[in-house]
Every structure is written in C-alpha cells, then in structure tokens.
C-alpha cells in the first residue's frame, strides 16, 4: 500500500526530526565542561540585525574549563561580549581586544539540579510532540481504512497502528536514554 507506506515513512521522519531537535537543544545545556555548542543560542545585535554568535566568529575550546571566541570583526567585540552577558549562561566574559575568554565556572549543586529540571522539561515537550505525531498518523490510517477506494483491510490497518506504536515506543526510549546520559553528565562532579 503506497499510501500506508507514505504514512509510516512520514511518521518515522517526523519523530526522528523531533529527536534531532532535542539533541541540538540538549547540547546547549551546560555541563561541567566547556563545549562550543553552549553558545549556539547566543545572538548578537550587529549593525541593526540579530546574528547568531557562531556566524560572528570562531569558538574554540583550548581547555576543559575555557571557551575562546575570536570575532571576525574586531570592532564587534563589545557587542559579542554584551550578548554573552545577556544570555542566561551565567558566564562572565573577559576580552583583551582581540579575543573573548569565557571561563566556565564549576556548577553548584543547586545549578545542577536546575539544569536537570530544564532537561526533563525539554524531554517532556519532545515526548508530547512524538505522541502528537503518533496521534496524527493513527488518524491518517483510520481515514485510509474508511476510504472505500483505497481498500485497506482491517488487518492491514491494525498492523499499521501497531507499527506506529512500535515507532513511538522506540523514539520515546531514545529520548529517555539521551536524557539519562545528559543527566549523568550534568550531575558528574
């Protein structure tokens, strides 16, 4: 059944997209180590427009507790520094006129717990999204079953619904595994 295959492929693609989005978002959650992706959500006001920091310069990790931002345009160093201060990263930048150094302070126990809560909230949003994708796919299968011209048998519809549930379960498990791994990373002292 081409229409049924399309529903399953679309469901798989959308669920996988949700998982990818979660992994990108999780990369921006701070752990005890420096990571260039911490600055992915920092945007700099530059000549009247808002530009992602990673398009304004290079971000390097010279050591586990330090990030270094080297702006392409040295005149933008103050704007980059201001954007970092305005972000909710809790990092105090220092610049020497050519580069901005960001010492990554060790996380306090309280901050670690807050980050774990943020992580679990993100995971719940992604799981809800995956369940909504499942609901949409189930509705599409049921519509296909009722359509007399498509001739979808009751058994084929039941198998499709089972396949969609298996996809959902697998993606929810992937979310749980990713959260467990990130949580261990955050809580590691």
TAHUWO-V222717 format. One record per helix or strand. SS is the DSSP state (H for helix, E for strand). FROM is the first residue (numbers start at 1). TO is the last residue. If there is no record, write none. Layout:
ss->SS from->FROM to->TO
ss->SS from->FROM to->TO
This chain:
ss->H from->2 to->27
ss->H from->36 to->39
ss->E from->43 to->46
ss->E from->49 to->52
ss->H from->53 to->55
ss->E from->57 to->63
ss->E from->66 to->71
ss->H from->74 to->86
ss->E from->93 to->95
ss->E from->100 to->103
ss->H from->109 to->146
ss->H from->154 to->187
